[in-house]
Amino acid sequence: MATREVLVKDTHGWTIRFAPPLVVTDDEVAMAIGALAAVLNDRS
C-alpha cells in the first residue's frame, strides 16, 4: 500500500488498520479505496 501512497498497519492476521487524517476529502477516500482494490486484485 505504501507504494500506492496509502499508509496502513497490519494487525493480528487479516485485519488492515487505516489511520486517515482528521480531515479527508472524498477524492482522498476514493484514492485509498482504489489503492486497496488494486492491491487485492494483484494478490488474487
PDB file of N, CA, C and O in Angstrom:
ATOM      1  N   MET A   1       0.813  -1.176   0.000  1.00  0.00           N
ATOM      2  CA  MET A   1       0.000   0.000   0.000  1.00  0.00           C
ATOM      3  C   MET A   1       0.870   1.258   0.000  1.00  0.00           C
ATOM      4  O   MET A   1       0.495   2.269  -0.594  1.00  0.00           O
ATOM      5  N   ALA A   2       2.010   1.204   0.651  1.00  0.00           N
ATOM      6  CA  ALA A   2       2.876   2.384   0.703  1.00  0.00           C
ATOM      7  C   ALA A   2       3.335   2.796  -0.698  1.00  0.00           C
ATOM      8  O   ALA A   2       3.482   3.985  -0.981  1.00  0.00           O
ATOM      9  N   THR A   3       3.560   1.815  -1.572  1.00  0.00           N
ATOM     10  CA  THR A   3       3.962   2.162  -2.944  1.00  0.00           C
ATOM     11  C   THR A   3       2.835   2.839  -3.699  1.00  0.00           C
ATOM     12  O   THR A   3       3.062   3.458  -4.739  1.00  0.00           O
ATOM     13  N   ARG A   4       1.621   2.725  -3.182  1.00  0.00           N
ATOM     14  CA  ARG A   4       0.454   3.393  -3.774  1.00  0.00           C
ATOM     15  C   ARG A   4       0.058   4.632  -2.967  1.00  0.00           C
ATOM     16  O   ARG A   4      -1.041   5.165  -3.120  1.00  0.00           O
ATOM     17  N   GLU A   5       0.975   5.076  -2.108  1.00  0.00           N
ATOM     18  CA  GLU A   5       0.834   6.296  -1.318  1.00  0.00           C
ATOM     19  C   GLU A   5      -0.294   6.236  -0.290  1.00  0.00           C
ATOM     20  O   GLU A   5      -0.927   7.249   0.005  1.00  0.00           O
ATOM     21  N   VAL A   6      -0.543   5.031   0.258  1.00  0.00           N
ATOM     22  CA  VAL A   6      -1.519   4.863   1.333  1.00  0.00           C
ATOM     23  C   VAL A   6      -0.821   4.106   2.454  1.00  0.00           C
ATOM     24  O   VAL A   6      -0.335   2.993   2.254  1.00  0.00           O
ATOM     25  N   LEU A   7      -0.774   4.715   3.630  1.00  0.00           N
ATOM     26  CA  LEU A   7      -0.128   4.072   4.766  1.00  0.00           C
ATOM     27  C   LEU A   7      -1.147   3.298   5.584  1.00  0.00           C
ATOM     28  O   LEU A   7      -2.193   3.834   5.950  1.00  0.00           O
ATOM     29  N   VAL A   8      -0.846   2.049   5.870  1.00  0.00           N
ATOM     30  CA  VAL A   8      -1.705   1.191   6.681  1.00  0.00           C
ATOM     31  C   VAL A   8      -0.817   0.383   7.618  1.00  0.00           C
ATOM     32  O   VAL A   8       0.402   0.342   7.454  1.00  0.00           O
ATOM     33  N   LYS A   9      -1.442  -0.260   8.601  1.00  0.00           N
ATOM     34  CA  LYS A   9      -0.715  -1.112   9.535  1.00  0.00           C
ATOM     35  C   LYS A   9      -1.452  -2.438   9.642  1.00  0.00           C
ATOM     36  O   LYS A   9      -2.667  -2.469   9.835  1.00  0.00           O
ATOM     37  N   ASP A  10      -0.717  -3.519   9.515  1.00  0.00           N
ATOM     38  CA  ASP A  10      -1.346  -4.832   9.693  1.00  0.00           C
ATOM     39  C   ASP A  10      -1.535  -5.086  11.185  1.00  0.00           C
ATOM     40  O   ASP A  10      -0.708  -4.686  12.004  1.00  0.00           O
ATOM     41  N   THR A  11      -2.620  -5.748  11.520  1.00  0.00           N
ATOM     42  CA  THR A  11      -2.897  -6.048  12.930  1.00  0.00           C
ATOM     43  C   THR A  11      -3.454  -7.456  13.033  1.00  0.00           C
ATOM     44  O   THR A  11      -4.541  -7.735  12.527  1.00  0.00           O
ATOM     45  N   HIS A  12      -2.726  -8.332  13.674  1.00  0.00           N
ATOM     46  CA  HIS A  12      -3.197  -9.665  14.048  1.00  0.00           C
ATOM     47  C   HIS A  12      -3.927 -10.407  12.927  1.00  0.00           C
ATOM     48  O   HIS A  12      -5.152 -10.527  12.960  1.00  0.00           O
ATOM     49  N   GLY A  13      -3.212 -10.886  11.973  1.00  0.00           N
ATOM     50  CA  GLY A  13      -3.816 -11.745  10.964  1.00  0.00           C
ATOM     51  C   GLY A  13      -4.301 -10.997   9.739  1.00  0.00           C
ATOM     52  O   GLY A  13      -3.499 -10.452   8.981  1.00  0.00           O
ATOM     53  N   TRP A  14      -5.595 -10.967   9.546  1.00  0.00           N
ATOM     54  CA  TRP A  14      -6.184 -10.470   8.302  1.00  0.00           C
ATOM     55  C   TRP A  14      -6.730  -9.048   8.388  1.00  0.00           C
ATOM     56  O   TRP A  14      -7.371  -8.590   7.442  1.00  0.00           O
ATOM     57  N   THR A  15      -6.504  -8.345   9.471  1.00  0.00           N
ATOM     58  CA  THR A  15      -7.047  -7.001   9.657  1.00  0.00           C
ATOM     59  C   THR A  15      -6.048  -5.963   9.170  1.00  0.00           C
ATOM     60  O   THR A  15      -4.854  -6.056   9.456  1.00  0.00           O
ATOM     61  N   ILE A  16      -6.542  -4.974   8.434  1.00  0.00           N
ATOM     62  CA  ILE A  16      -5.715  -3.852   7.992  1.00  0.00           C
ATOM     63  C   ILE A  16      -6.260  -2.599   8.666  1.00  0.00           C
ATOM     64  O   ILE A  16      -7.456  -2.321   8.588  1.00  0.00           O
ATOM     65  N   ARG A  17      -5.398  -1.852   9.317  1.00  0.00           N
ATOM     66  CA  ARG A  17      -5.814  -0.640  10.011  1.00  0.00           C
ATOM     67  C   ARG A  17      -5.427   0.584   9.185  1.00  0.00           C
ATOM     68  O   ARG A  17      -4.259   0.795   8.859  1.00  0.00           O
ATOM     69  N   PHE A  18      -6.435   1.378   8.857  1.00  0.00           N
ATOM     70  CA  PHE A  18      -6.203   2.654   8.189  1.00  0.00           C
ATOM     71  C   PHE A  18      -6.168   3.739   9.256  1.00  0.00           C
ATOM     72  O   PHE A  18      -6.898   3.654  10.244  1.00  0.00           O
ATOM     73  N   ALA A  19      -5.355   4.732   9.078  1.00  0.00           N
ATOM     74  CA  ALA A  19      -5.288   5.858  10.004  1.00  0.00           C
ATOM     75  C   ALA A  19      -5.360   7.155   9.190  1.00  0.00           C
ATOM     76  O   ALA A  19      -4.352   7.832   8.988  1.00  0.00           O
ATOM     77  N   PRO A  20      -6.562   7.487   8.730  1.00  0.00           N
ATOM     78  CA  PRO A  20      -6.680   8.701   7.909  1.00  0.00           C
ATOM     79  C   PRO A  20      -6.530   9.957   8.764  1.00  0.00           C
ATOM     80  O   PRO A  20      -6.686   9.906   9.984  1.00  0.00           O
ATOM     81  N   PRO A  21      -6.231  11.065   8.129  1.00  0.00           N
ATOM     82  CA  PRO A  21      -6.175  12.320   8.876  1.00  0.00           C
ATOM     83  C   PRO A  21      -7.579  12.689   9.373  1.00  0.00           C
ATOM     84  O   PRO A  21      -8.573  12.118   8.923  1.00  0.00           O
ATOM     85  N   LEU A  22      -7.650  13.635  10.292  1.00  0.00           N
ATOM     86  CA  LEU A  22      -8.951  14.055  10.821  1.00  0.00           C
ATOM     87  C   LEU A  22      -9.832  14.686   9.748  1.00  0.00           C
ATOM     88  O   LEU A  22     -11.058  14.593   9.807  1.00  0.00           O
ATOM     89  N   VAL A  23      -9.205  15.322   8.777  1.00  0.00           N
ATOM     90  CA  VAL A  23      -9.940  15.926   7.664  1.00  0.00           C
ATOM     91  C   VAL A  23      -9.494  15.217   6.399  1.00  0.00           C
ATOM     92  O   VAL A  23      -8.309  15.212   6.065  1.00  0.00           O
ATOM     93  N   VAL A  24     -10.444  14.619   5.697  1.00  0.00           N
ATOM     94  CA  VAL A  24     -10.131  13.880   4.479  1.00  0.00           C
ATOM     95  C   VAL A  24     -11.201  14.211   3.439  1.00  0.00           C
ATOM     96  O   VAL A  24     -12.385  14.316   3.760  1.00  0.00           O
ATOM     97  N   THR A  25     -10.771  14.371   2.201  1.00  0.00           N
ATOM     98  CA  THR A  25     -11.719  14.707   1.130  1.00  0.00           C
ATOM     99  C   THR A  25     -12.286  13.433   0.514  1.00  0.00           C
ATOM    100  O   THR A  25     -11.742  12.343   0.689  1.00  0.00           O
ATOM    101  N   ASP A  26     -13.384  13.595  -0.206  1.00  0.00           N
ATOM    102  CA  ASP A  26     -13.973  12.460  -0.922  1.00  0.00           C
ATOM    103  C   ASP A  26     -12.979  11.872  -1.915  1.00  0.00           C
ATOM    104  O   ASP A  26     -12.915  10.655  -2.083  1.00  0.00           O
ATOM    105  N   ASP A  27     -12.206  12.731  -2.573  1.00  0.00           N
ATOM    106  CA  ASP A  27     -11.214  12.252  -3.545  1.00  0.00           C
ATOM    107  C   ASP A  27     -10.126  11.425  -2.863  1.00  0.00           C
ATOM    108  O   ASP A  27      -9.668  10.428  -3.421  1.00  0.00           O
ATOM    109  N   GLU A  28      -9.710  11.826  -1.669  1.00  0.00           N
ATOM    110  CA  GLU A  28      -8.691  11.076  -0.945  1.00  0.00           C
ATOM    111  C   GLU A  28      -9.222   9.708  -0.503  1.00  0.00           C
ATOM    112  O   GLU A  28      -8.496   8.716  -0.555  1.00  0.00           O
ATOM    113  N   VAL A  29     -10.480   9.653  -0.070  1.00  0.00           N
ATOM    114  CA  VAL A  29     -11.083   8.377   0.301  1.00  0.00           C
ATOM    115  C   VAL A  29     -11.177   7.477  -0.923  1.00  0.00           C
ATOM    116  O   VAL A  29     -10.871   6.287  -0.842  1.00  0.00           O
ATOM    117  N   ALA A  30     -11.595   8.031  -2.051  1.00  0.00           N
ATOM    118  CA  ALA A  30     -11.704   7.258  -3.286  1.00  0.00           C
ATOM    119  C   ALA A  30     -10.341   6.729  -3.716  1.00  0.00           C
ATOM    120  O   ALA A  30     -10.238   5.597  -4.188  1.00  0.00           O
ATOM    121  N   MET A  31      -9.290   7.538  -3.557  1.00  0.00           N
ATOM    122  CA  MET A  31      -7.940   7.106  -3.918  1.00  0.00           C
ATOM    123  C   MET A  31      -7.498   5.945  -3.031  1.00  0.00           C
ATOM    124  O   MET A  31      -6.917   4.978  -3.522  1.00  0.00           O
ATOM    125  N   ALA A  32      -7.771   6.036  -1.726  1.00  0.00           N
ATOM    126  CA  ALA A  32      -7.375   4.966  -0.811  1.00  0.00           C
ATOM    127  C   ALA A  32      -8.129   3.674  -1.107  1.00  0.00           C
ATOM    128  O   ALA A  32      -7.542   2.592  -1.079  1.00  0.00           O
ATOM    129  N   ILE A  33      -9.411   3.777  -1.387  1.00  0.00           N
ATOM    130  CA  ILE A  33     -10.206   2.589  -1.725  1.00  0.00           C
ATOM    131  C   ILE A  33      -9.721   1.987  -3.035  1.00  0.00           C
ATOM    132  O   ILE A  33      -9.641   0.765  -3.162  1.00  0.00           O
ATOM    133  N   GLY A  34      -9.401   2.823  -4.003  1.00  0.00           N
ATOM    134  CA  GLY A  34      -8.868   2.342  -5.276  1.00  0.00           C
ATOM    135  C   GLY A  34      -7.542   1.628  -5.095  1.00  0.00           C
ATOM    136  O   GLY A  34      -7.297   0.599  -5.724  1.00  0.00           O
ATOM    137  N   ALA A  35      -6.684   2.171  -4.236  1.00  0.00           N
ATOM    138  CA  ALA A  35      -5.380   1.548  -3.972  1.00  0.00           C
ATOM    139  C   ALA A  35      -5.568   0.195  -3.305  1.00  0.00           C
ATOM    140  O   ALA A  35      -4.891  -0.769  -3.661  1.00  0.00           O
ATOM    141  N   LEU A  36      -6.480   0.110  -2.341  1.00  0.00           N
ATOM    142  CA  LEU A  36      -6.750  -1.166  -1.671  1.00  0.00           C
ATOM    143  C   LEU A  36      -7.294  -2.184  -2.669  1.00  0.00           C
ATOM    144  O   LEU A  36      -6.869  -3.339  -2.666  1.00  0.00           O
ATOM    145  N   ALA A  37      -8.216  -1.774  -3.510  1.00  0.00           N
ATOM    146  CA  ALA A  37      -8.784  -2.677  -4.517  1.00  0.00           C
ATOM    147  C   ALA A  37      -7.694  -3.186  -5.458  1.00  0.00           C
ATOM    148  O   ALA A  37      -7.678  -4.366  -5.808  1.00  0.00           O
ATOM    149  N   ALA A  38      -6.788  -2.303  -5.866  1.00  0.00           N
ATOM    150  CA  ALA A  38      -5.713  -2.689  -6.776  1.00  0.00           C
ATOM    151  C   ALA A  38      -4.787  -3.714  -6.112  1.00  0.00           C
ATOM    152  O   ALA A  38      -4.378  -4.686  -6.746  1.00  0.00           O
ATOM    153  N   VAL A  39      -4.462  -3.494  -4.844  1.00  0.00           N
ATOM    154  CA  VAL A  39      -3.589  -4.436  -4.124  1.00  0.00           C
ATOM    155  C   VAL A  39      -4.277  -5.782  -4.002  1.00  0.00           C
ATOM    156  O   VAL A  39      -3.650  -6.817  -4.231  1.00  0.00           O
ATOM    157  N   LEU A  40      -5.550  -5.789  -3.646  1.00  0.00           N
ATOM    158  CA  LEU A  40      -6.274  -7.060  -3.502  1.00  0.00           C
ATOM    159  C   LEU A  40      -6.390  -7.776  -4.850  1.00  0.00           C
ATOM    160  O   LEU A  40      -6.284  -9.001  -4.905  1.00  0.00           O
ATOM    161  N   ASN A  41      -6.603  -7.039  -5.916  1.00  0.00           N
ATOM    162  CA  ASN A  41      -6.670  -7.662  -7.250  1.00  0.00           C
ATOM    163  C   ASN A  41      -5.318  -8.223  -7.664  1.00  0.00           C
ATOM    164  O   ASN A  41      -5.257  -9.273  -8.304  1.00  0.00           O
ATOM    165  N   ASP A  42      -4.235  -7.542  -7.310  1.00  0.00           N
ATOM    166  CA  ASP A  42      -2.897  -8.035  -7.631  1.00  0.00           C
ATOM    167  C   ASP A  42      -2.589  -9.337  -6.897  1.00  0.00           C
ATOM    168  O   ASP A  42      -1.835 -10.171  -7.399  1.00  0.00           O
ATOM    169  N   ARG A  43      -3.169  -9.513  -5.715  1.00  0.00           N
ATOM    170  CA  ARG A  43      -2.903 -10.702  -4.886  1.00  0.00           C
ATOM    171  C   ARG A  43      -3.713 -11.911  -5.320  1.00  0.00           C
ATOM    172  O   ARG A  43      -3.379 -13.035  -4.946  1.00  0.00           O
ATOM    173  N   SER A  44      -4.768 -11.712  -6.100  1.00  0.00           N
ATOM    174  CA  SER A  44      -5.619 -12.859  -6.466  1.00  0.00           C
ATOM    175  C   SER A  44      -5.244 -13.462  -7.795  1.00  0.00           C
ATOM    176  O   SER A  44      -5.868 -14.429  -8.232  1.00  0.00           O
TER     177      SER A  44
END
